[in-house]
Amino acid sequence: MKKSVGILSGLAVAIAVATTAGAWYTGKQLPAELARSVERGNDELKKAVAGTGGSMTIELVSLEQRFFTSTAHYRLKVENLQTGEGEPLNFEVAVLDQIEHGPFPWSRVKAGKLLPVMATSNSTLQKDDFTAPWFAAAGDKAPVTAQVSIGYGGSVDSDIRLAPVNFKEDDGRTLDFSGMQLLLSGDREGKAVKIHGTADKLAMNLVNEDQPPVKLQFNGLKIGGELTGTEHDMVYLGHLDLYLAEAQATVGPKQDVLLFKGLEQNSLYSAEGENRLGARLSYKVSDITYAGRAVGSGQMVFTMKSLDIPAMQSLVTWYQTKLPAIQAAAAQGQQAPSLDMTPQEEVKVKADLQQLLAAKPQLGLEDLSFKTANGHSRFSLVLDLANPTSFDLPSDQLGKQLVSKLQGKLSLSKPMIGDLATLQALLDGQTDAQAIAAQSGQAGEMVGMMAVQSGMATVQGDDVVSSLHYADGMVDFNGRKMTVEQFAMMLGAHLAALSPQG
């Protein structure tokens, strides 16, 4: 018995010594760690707001160090941030950070997290004149809190929470948000991160004096992903996925409900050799209804291959210098200004474009499809680009050298057209089932007949099909081979025939 007590006593002493030593070590490391975090945070904010004409900065206002804990005060300052709507944003908010020294911060021990860490940061947004409405909407609780734990090996685990909020305006505008939790785990430099986030509900009621109210509601948001940084700033490899169980809009004089179920966005980024990036972006909606009637489901998939990363980043950086003028014009309802370039800019932009095109990038709308109860329509378009000998070539020659290959196909389902015609008839209040069925069948057949008569498509069973293939200066349009010039003349003739003056 005495032996057991002795062992336990020794263990308690060992833990106490480790805790005290860890707290001392953390206290010594803390100032440098915070300075590095602030510097890195400002670098990331600078990149995030590039091209907006404004700035966002974090400042460590004060640090009060104690043996087992420390208290830090930060200030987030936003200046002249252009949002494209109204006046630019200018504000400051204060953040209080209660820091628990390692190796066993009490907040982690209470949560059953016993892995030693260097420190745990508990940050909360502070209440002031600017943030008071946010606190009121959150029931006088901090609308934003974050807990961040830094491991001795450089790992970082973050738990960011947005509190439930409820806004109600006198004019009838409302916002009801259930709150959100975002979990991030990665390294101190942000080169690797795992993401998991959830939010239950966001509901808004929008009021316009001259229009019926619009009600929006989003339910069941989930975010997940795993990204790894590259040697290029703001370029990550890996996947990021978003899922929304429902999105609902109540609109119009009748307050009809447009409902989307099972919305997904899946993004995949991959390396394709040195300095090359590939991407696949897919969007899905599993079910659409309007005014209680079934509409269908849809999918859209974009692909990008062999994108030269340095050239792409350089072009984006140049374009961001033009954004403030573009956003200012948009805010005033004016036409976007022309992207005038100095001689030096023109040389640099052309060089970047040539470098981008030398990689022979491919852009594709791999699948744009819509499905109803009785039909499924699809469209695809893939474009292969190449580097022309000069950008000063005549436009027809430049186009031939710029596009090395193009392939597209449209398959339009006649039964799907009939389903949509039936839906429209029912929404219009028609009740004669036989008349609706006859009109719906005629709608699909009419589209097929017009397509064949115009020469723009062929009919294959229940589908109206049109295909286009271009390579080596020759066009194959629905099986008819011709030069680019002949195709342009044919297309112009068809469009003229379809115009009201035709």
PLY file of the C-alpha trace (Angstrom):
ply
format ascii 1.0
element vertex 502
property float x
property float y
property float z
element edge 501
property int vertex1
property int vertex2
end_header
0.00 0.00 0.00
2.79 2.37 1.02
4.58 1.47 -2.21
1.51 2.42 -4.28
1.18 5.72 -2.42
4.84 6.41 -3.04
4.48 5.74 -6.76
1.44 8.02 -7.01
3.17 10.74 -5.05
6.19 10.51 -7.30
3.97 10.68 -10.38
2.20 13.77 -9.02
5.54 15.44 -8.36
6.74 14.56 -11.86
3.60 16.04 -13.43
3.92 19.18 -11.33
7.57 19.60 -12.35
6.73 19.02 -16.02
3.86 21.49 -15.85
5.99 24.13 -14.15
8.87 23.62 -16.57
6.49 23.72 -19.52
4.88 26.92 -18.29
8.31 28.54 -17.88
9.33 27.43 -21.38
6.10 28.73 -22.89
6.52 32.06 -21.16
9.98 32.45 -22.64
8.83 31.47 -26.15
5.55 33.39 -26.17
6.64 36.92 -27.27
8.51 35.61 -30.32
5.68 33.21 -31.16
3.06 35.96 -31.05
5.24 38.32 -33.11
5.63 35.63 -35.77
1.89 34.89 -35.78
1.03 38.59 -36.20
3.56 38.99 -39.00
2.27 35.93 -40.84
-1.34 36.99 -40.29
-0.65 40.39 -41.82
1.04 38.76 -44.82
-2.03 36.59 -45.42
-4.44 39.52 -44.98
-2.43 41.60 -47.44
-2.80 38.87 -50.07
-6.50 38.41 -49.28
-7.40 42.07 -49.88
-5.02 42.68 -52.79
-6.78 44.63 -55.51
-9.50 46.04 -53.23
-7.75 49.37 -52.72
-7.85 48.90 -48.96
-6.01 47.15 -46.17
-6.54 44.86 -43.18
-3.94 44.63 -40.43
-3.56 42.95 -37.03
-1.68 44.70 -34.23
-0.56 43.28 -30.88
-1.54 46.12 -28.56
-0.28 44.63 -25.29
0.95 41.42 -23.67
0.69 40.73 -19.94
2.77 37.67 -18.99
2.32 35.54 -15.88
3.83 32.19 -14.97
0.98 29.89 -16.03
-1.11 32.27 -18.15
-0.78 35.41 -20.25
-3.22 37.97 -21.64
-2.85 39.56 -25.07
-4.87 42.37 -26.62
-5.09 42.70 -30.42
-6.57 45.26 -32.75
-7.91 44.40 -36.23
-7.97 47.49 -38.41
-9.79 47.77 -41.76
-9.18 50.81 -43.97
-10.78 51.79 -47.30
-11.82 48.25 -48.14
-13.82 48.31 -51.37
-16.68 45.83 -51.43
-18.27 46.97 -54.69
-21.34 48.22 -52.81
-21.63 51.65 -51.19
-18.85 53.38 -49.29
-15.56 51.60 -48.54
-15.31 49.90 -45.15
-13.38 51.56 -42.31
-13.50 50.12 -38.80
-11.50 48.69 -35.90
-12.34 45.78 -33.61
-10.58 44.60 -30.45
-9.80 40.98 -29.59
-8.96 39.63 -26.13
-6.75 36.53 -25.96
-6.40 34.52 -22.74
-3.37 32.28 -23.22
-2.84 29.14 -21.12
0.76 27.93 -20.94
1.58 24.29 -21.63
2.09 21.47 -21.35
-1.40 20.83 -19.90
-3.69 23.87 -20.34
-6.69 23.48 -18.02
-9.29 24.10 -20.78
-7.89 21.13 -22.72
-7.70 18.90 -19.64
-11.39 19.63 -18.89
-12.25 18.63 -22.46
-10.34 15.34 -22.11
-7.49 16.46 -24.39
-4.39 15.23 -22.56
-1.77 15.52 -25.31
0.89 18.06 -24.18
0.93 21.36 -26.09
3.03 24.50 -25.89
0.05 26.81 -25.33
-3.68 27.22 -25.84
-5.11 30.54 -26.96
-8.72 31.48 -26.11
-9.73 34.52 -28.16
-12.97 36.51 -28.04
-14.21 39.54 -29.93
-14.58 42.50 -27.57
-17.70 44.63 -27.20
-17.53 48.29 -28.24
-19.72 50.82 -30.06
-19.03 49.15 -33.42
-19.61 45.54 -32.32
-22.46 46.23 -29.86
-25.20 45.31 -32.43
-23.45 41.96 -33.05
-23.39 41.23 -29.30
-27.06 42.21 -28.98
-27.99 39.87 -31.84
-26.04 37.06 -30.13
-27.87 37.50 -26.80
-25.05 39.64 -25.38
-22.54 36.84 -25.95
-19.33 37.15 -27.96
-20.34 36.58 -31.60
-16.92 35.14 -32.49
-14.63 32.97 -30.34
-11.62 30.84 -31.16
-9.47 28.31 -29.34
-6.06 27.59 -30.88
-3.57 25.07 -29.48
0.09 25.07 -30.58
1.98 21.81 -30.23
5.67 21.49 -29.40
6.26 19.97 -32.84
4.68 22.91 -34.66
1.15 21.56 -35.07
-1.79 23.97 -34.78
-5.37 22.96 -33.91
-8.09 25.61 -34.14
-11.72 25.58 -33.05
-13.51 28.70 -34.37
-17.13 29.34 -33.38
-19.71 31.81 -34.63
-22.46 32.26 -32.07
-26.16 32.00 -32.95
-27.49 35.44 -33.89
-30.92 36.90 -34.50
-31.53 40.30 -36.13
-34.97 41.92 -36.41
-35.46 45.32 -38.08
-38.54 47.53 -37.81
-39.15 47.30 -41.58
-39.55 43.51 -41.40
-36.03 42.45 -42.33
-34.77 39.53 -40.27
-31.75 37.26 -39.99
-31.70 34.04 -37.98
-28.39 32.15 -37.85
-27.88 28.96 -35.85
-24.14 29.52 -35.44
-21.20 27.65 -36.95
-18.20 25.60 -35.84
-15.04 25.41 -37.95
-12.24 23.00 -36.98
-8.80 23.47 -38.55
-5.67 21.39 -37.97
-2.32 21.86 -39.64
1.12 23.35 -39.24
2.28 26.75 -38.06
3.15 27.98 -41.56
-0.25 27.11 -43.01
1.27 24.74 -45.57
-0.98 21.84 -44.59
-4.50 22.06 -43.21
-7.47 19.80 -42.58
-10.88 21.48 -42.49
-14.20 20.45 -40.97
-17.13 22.81 -40.50
-20.85 22.63 -39.77
-23.78 25.05 -39.56
-27.43 24.11 -39.13
-29.46 27.07 -40.43
-29.35 30.55 -41.92
-32.70 32.25 -42.63
-33.21 35.76 -44.00
-36.25 37.88 -44.80
-35.45 40.63 -47.35
-37.81 43.55 -47.80
-38.05 45.98 -50.72
-40.65 48.73 -50.78
-41.68 48.13 -54.40
-41.41 44.33 -54.48
-42.84 41.36 -52.55
-40.58 40.13 -49.74
-37.97 37.48 -50.47
-37.36 34.76 -47.90
-34.16 32.72 -48.05
-33.26 29.71 -45.92
-30.22 27.42 -45.98
-30.09 24.22 -43.93
-27.42 21.64 -43.14
-24.09 23.12 -44.24
-21.00 20.89 -44.06
-17.45 21.78 -45.10
-14.57 19.30 -45.32
-11.20 19.16 -46.95
-7.49 18.56 -46.80
-5.10 21.00 -48.50
-1.33 21.13 -48.81
0.57 24.30 -49.68
3.09 24.56 -52.50
6.13 26.74 -53.09
3.75 29.18 -54.80
1.81 31.62 -52.60
-1.96 30.98 -52.33
-1.73 27.76 -54.40
-2.82 24.59 -52.58
-3.21 20.98 -53.65
-5.85 18.62 -52.33
-9.61 18.72 -52.01
-12.28 20.97 -50.51
-15.91 19.86 -50.37
-19.10 21.73 -49.46
-22.53 20.22 -48.90
-25.85 21.95 -48.27
-28.87 19.83 -47.42
-31.41 22.46 -48.55
-31.60 25.92 -50.06
-35.02 27.53 -50.20
-36.26 30.81 -51.70
-39.80 32.16 -51.32
-40.41 34.72 -54.06
-42.99 36.55 -56.18
-46.51 37.84 -55.61
-47.74 34.31 -54.81
-44.76 33.67 -52.52
-43.95 30.48 -54.42
-41.19 28.31 -52.98
-38.13 27.34 -55.03
-36.42 24.46 -53.23
-33.02 22.88 -53.91
-32.00 19.70 -52.08
-28.64 17.98 -51.87
-26.34 20.72 -53.16
-22.67 19.75 -53.47
-19.48 21.50 -54.51
-16.37 19.34 -54.80
-13.02 20.92 -55.68
-9.89 18.90 -56.43
-6.49 20.49 -57.15
-3.51 18.45 -58.33
0.08 18.97 -59.49
0.85 18.19 -63.13
4.61 18.26 -63.37
6.79 21.18 -62.32
4.91 24.49 -61.92
1.72 23.09 -63.49
-1.71 22.89 -61.88
-4.78 20.84 -62.69
-8.26 21.27 -61.22
-11.67 19.63 -61.27
-14.67 21.55 -59.92
-18.05 19.82 -59.75
-21.45 21.17 -58.70
-24.54 19.04 -58.13
-28.13 19.48 -57.03
-30.04 16.28 -56.42
-33.59 17.65 -56.49
-35.32 20.90 -57.54
-38.97 21.74 -56.93
-40.95 24.91 -57.60
-44.33 25.73 -56.08
-44.51 22.16 -54.82
-43.95 20.62 -58.28
-40.95 18.52 -59.31
-38.52 20.18 -61.71
-35.45 17.92 -61.91
-31.79 17.61 -60.96
-28.58 18.97 -62.42
-24.80 18.76 -62.55
-21.93 20.93 -63.81
-18.27 19.88 -63.99
-15.36 22.16 -64.93
-11.83 20.90 -65.57
-8.55 22.73 -66.04
-5.28 21.10 -67.04
-1.66 22.22 -67.41
-2.02 25.72 -65.99
1.37 27.41 -65.62
1.29 28.63 -62.00
3.89 31.47 -62.12
2.35 32.97 -65.27
-1.18 32.63 -63.87
-0.18 34.31 -60.59
1.56 37.16 -62.41
-1.52 37.83 -64.55
-3.79 37.75 -61.48
-1.50 40.19 -59.65
-1.59 42.57 -62.63
-5.38 42.33 -62.86
-5.72 43.09 -59.16
-4.08 46.48 -59.77
-7.02 47.32 -62.04
-9.71 46.07 -59.66
-10.17 49.25 -57.56
-11.11 51.28 -60.65
-13.43 48.51 -61.89
-15.16 48.19 -58.50
-15.49 51.96 -58.13
-17.19 52.17 -61.53
-19.52 49.29 -60.64
-20.47 50.98 -57.34
-21.49 54.10 -59.29
-23.38 52.12 -61.93
-20.88 53.06 -64.64
-19.41 50.96 -67.41
-16.20 49.16 -66.48
-13.14 51.17 -67.54
-10.84 49.82 -70.23
-7.72 48.01 -69.04
-5.27 50.55 -70.39
-1.67 49.37 -70.15
1.62 51.21 -70.14
4.21 49.96 -72.67
5.99 48.15 -69.82
2.75 46.51 -68.66
1.92 45.41 -72.19
5.30 43.72 -72.59
4.94 41.94 -69.23
1.34 40.83 -69.80
2.15 39.46 -73.27
5.14 37.58 -71.87
2.99 36.05 -69.12
0.30 35.09 -71.63
2.88 33.42 -73.86
4.28 31.51 -70.89
0.77 30.44 -69.89
-0.11 29.31 -73.42
3.24 27.57 -73.96
2.09 25.04 -71.35
-0.80 24.13 -73.71
-3.56 24.50 -71.12
-6.91 22.81 -71.53
-10.20 24.24 -70.27
-13.28 22.08 -70.21
-16.94 22.18 -69.34
-16.89 18.43 -68.97
-20.55 18.01 -68.14
-23.49 20.39 -67.97
-26.57 18.24 -67.57
-30.17 18.44 -66.43
-32.51 15.55 -65.72
-36.28 15.45 -65.37
-38.65 12.52 -64.80
-38.56 11.41 -68.45
-35.45 12.92 -70.04
-31.79 13.80 -69.60
-30.00 16.56 -71.55
-26.23 17.13 -71.67
-23.70 19.63 -72.98
-19.89 19.42 -73.03
-17.14 21.65 -74.40
-13.36 21.13 -74.26
-10.89 23.76 -75.44
-7.15 23.18 -76.01
-5.04 26.34 -76.24
-1.60 26.92 -77.77
0.97 29.70 -77.94
0.66 31.77 -81.16
3.76 33.00 -82.97
2.64 36.57 -82.23
-0.30 38.41 -80.66
-0.09 40.97 -83.44
-1.38 38.56 -86.10
-4.69 39.32 -87.88
-7.60 38.11 -85.77
-8.45 35.13 -88.01
-4.87 33.86 -88.00
-4.49 34.55 -84.28
-7.62 32.51 -83.53
-6.37 29.54 -85.55
-3.04 29.51 -83.71
-4.52 30.22 -80.29
-7.07 27.36 -80.41
-5.42 24.07 -81.27
-8.49 21.93 -80.63
-12.14 22.39 -79.72
-14.73 19.70 -79.17
-18.33 20.20 -78.10
-21.54 18.21 -78.04
-25.14 19.03 -77.17
-27.74 16.33 -76.57
-31.19 17.80 -75.90
-33.87 15.36 -74.73
-37.30 15.85 -76.30
-39.05 14.14 -73.33
-37.24 16.55 -71.00
-38.56 19.50 -73.01
-42.01 17.96 -72.66
-41.62 17.67 -68.89
-40.69 21.34 -68.61
-43.60 22.32 -70.87
-45.93 20.34 -68.59
-44.54 22.13 -65.55
-45.06 25.54 -67.17
-48.64 24.68 -68.11
-49.45 23.56 -64.56
-47.87 26.70 -63.09
-49.97 28.77 -65.49
-53.08 27.20 -63.99
-54.06 24.82 -66.82
-56.08 21.83 -65.61
-56.99 19.85 -68.77
-54.69 16.82 -68.49
-55.19 15.70 -72.11
-54.47 19.18 -73.49
-51.38 19.51 -71.35
-50.08 16.11 -72.48
-50.66 17.02 -76.13
-48.91 20.39 -75.80
-45.96 18.80 -73.98
-45.44 16.16 -76.65
-45.64 18.79 -79.37
-43.06 20.99 -77.62
-40.32 18.35 -77.86
-41.18 17.41 -81.44
-41.24 21.07 -82.51
-37.74 21.67 -81.15
-36.46 18.61 -83.01
-38.12 19.68 -86.26
-36.74 23.23 -86.06
-33.25 21.95 -85.30
-33.24 19.63 -88.32
-34.71 22.25 -90.67
-32.13 24.83 -89.61
-29.27 22.40 -90.18
-27.97 23.08 -86.67
-28.67 19.59 -85.29
-29.83 16.07 -86.06
-32.41 13.87 -84.34
-31.23 10.57 -82.87
-34.11 8.72 -81.25
-35.51 10.94 -78.49
-32.53 13.32 -78.56
-31.74 16.42 -80.61
-27.96 16.21 -81.11
-25.41 18.75 -82.31
-21.64 18.18 -82.36
-18.68 20.38 -83.22
-15.03 19.42 -83.61
-12.16 21.69 -84.63
-8.49 20.81 -85.20
-5.77 21.72 -87.71
-7.81 24.52 -89.25
-10.77 22.28 -90.16
-14.25 22.08 -88.64
-16.46 18.99 -88.38
-20.03 20.16 -87.68
-22.57 17.36 -87.35
-20.50 15.19 -89.69
-19.98 17.94 -92.31
-16.34 18.92 -92.81
-15.46 22.50 -93.79
-12.92 25.26 -93.29
-13.23 27.78 -90.48
-14.28 30.44 -93.02
-17.00 28.19 -94.43
-18.26 27.40 -90.93
-18.41 31.09 -90.03
-20.40 31.85 -93.21
-22.80 28.98 -92.56
-23.32 30.01 -88.93
-23.91 33.63 -89.94
-26.51 32.54 -92.48
-28.35 30.42 -89.92
-28.37 33.20 -87.35
-29.63 35.68 -89.93
-32.45 33.31 -90.86
-33.46 33.01 -87.20
-33.46 36.78 -86.59
-36.78 38.73 -86.71
-35.63 40.41 -89.93
-34.71 37.03 -91.46
0 1
1 2
2 3
3 4
4 5
5 6
6 7
7 8
8 9
9 10
10 11
11 12
12 13
13 14
14 15
15 16
16 17
17 18
18 19
19 20
20 21
21 22
22 23
23 24
24 25
25 26
26 27
27 28
28 29
29 30
30 31
31 32
32 33
33 34
34 35
35 36
36 37
37 38
38 39
39 40
40 41
41 42
42 43
43 44
44 45
45 46
46 47
47 48
48 49
49 50
50 51
51 52
52 53
53 54
54 55
55 56
56 57
57 58
58 59
59 60
60 61
61 62
62 63
63 64
64 65
65 66
66 67
67 68
68 69
69 70
70 71
71 72
72 73
73 74
74 75
75 76
76 77
77 78
78 79
79 80
80 81
81 82
82 83
83 84
84 85
85 86
86 87
87 88
88 89
89 90
90 91
91 92
92 93
93 94
94 95
95 96
96 97
97 98
98 99
99 100
100 101
101 102
102 103
103 104
104 105
105 106
106 107
107 108
108 109
109 110
110 111
111 112
112 113
113 114
114 115
115 116
116 117
117 118
118 119
119 120
120 121
121 122
122 123
123 124
124 125
125 126
126 127
127 128
128 129
129 130
130 131
131 132
132 133
133 134
134 135
135 136
136 137
137 138
138 139
139 140
140 141
141 142
142 143
143 144
144 145
145 146
146 147
147 148
148 149
149 150
150 151
151 152
152 153
153 154
154 155
155 156
156 157
157 158
158 159
159 160
160 161
161 162
162 163
163 164
164 165
165 166
166 167
167 168
168 169
169 170
170 171
171 172
172 173
173 174
174 175
175 176
176 177
177 178
178 179
179 180
180 181
181 182
182 183
183 184
184 185
185 186
186 187
187 188
188 189
189 190
190 191
191 192
192 193
193 194
194 195
195 196
196 197
197 198
198 199
199 200
200 201
201 202
202 203
203 204
204 205
205 206
206 207
207 208
208 209
209 210
210 211
211 212
212 213
213 214
214 215
215 216
216 217
217 218
218 219
219 220
220 221
221 222
222 223
223 224
224 225
225 226
226 227
227 228
228 229
229 230
230 231
231 232
232 233
233 234
234 235
235 236
236 237
237 238
238 239
239 240
240 241
241 242
242 243
243 244
244 245
245 246
246 247
247 248
248 249
249 250
250 251
251 252
252 253
253 254
254 255
255 256
256 257
257 258
258 259
259 260
260 261
261 262
262 263
263 264
264 265
265 266
266 267
267 268
268 269
269 270
270 271
271 272
272 273
273 274
274 275
275 276
276 277
277 278
278 279
279 280
280 281
281 282
282 283
283 284
284 285
285 286
286 287
287 288
288 289
289 290
290 291
291 292
292 293
293 294
294 295
295 296
296 297
297 298
298 299
299 300
300 301
301 302
302 303
303 304
304 305
305 306
306 307
307 308
308 309
309 310
310 311
311 312
312 313
313 314
314 315
315 316
316 317
317 318
318 319
319 320
320 321
321 322
322 323
323 324
324 325
325 326
326 327
327 328
328 329
329 330
330 331
331 332
332 333
333 334
334 335
335 336
336 337
337 338
338 339
339 340
340 341
341 342
342 343
343 344
344 345
345 346
346 347
347 348
348 349
349 350
350 351
351 352
352 353
353 354
354 355
355 356
356 357
357 358
358 359
359 360
360 361
361 362
362 363
363 364
364 365
365 366
366 367
367 368
368 369
369 370
370 371
371 372
372 373
373 374
374 375
375 376
376 377
377 378
378 379
379 380
380 381
381 382
382 383
383 384
384 385
385 386
386 387
387 388
388 389
389 390
390 391
391 392
392 393
393 394
394 395
395 396
396 397
397 398
398 399
399 400
400 401
401 402
402 403
403 404
404 405
405 406
406 407
407 408
408 409
409 410
410 411
411 412
412 413
413 414
414 415
415 416
416 417
417 418
418 419
419 420
420 421
421 422
422 423
423 424
424 425
425 426
426 427
427 428
428 429
429 430
430 431
431 432
432 433
433 434
434 435
435 436
436 437
437 438
438 439
439 440
440 441
441 442
442 443
443 444
444 445
445 446
446 447
447 448
448 449
449 450
450 451
451 452
452 453
453 454
454 455
455 456
456 457
457 458
458 459
459 460
460 461
461 462
462 463
463 464
464 465
465 466
466 467
467 468
468 469
469 470
470 471
471 472
472 473
473 474
474 475
475 476
476 477
477 478
478 479
479 480
480 481
481 482
482 483
483 484
484 485
485 486
486 487
487 488
488 489
489 490
490 491
491 492
492 493
493 494
494 495
495 496
496 497
497 498
498 499
499 500
500 501
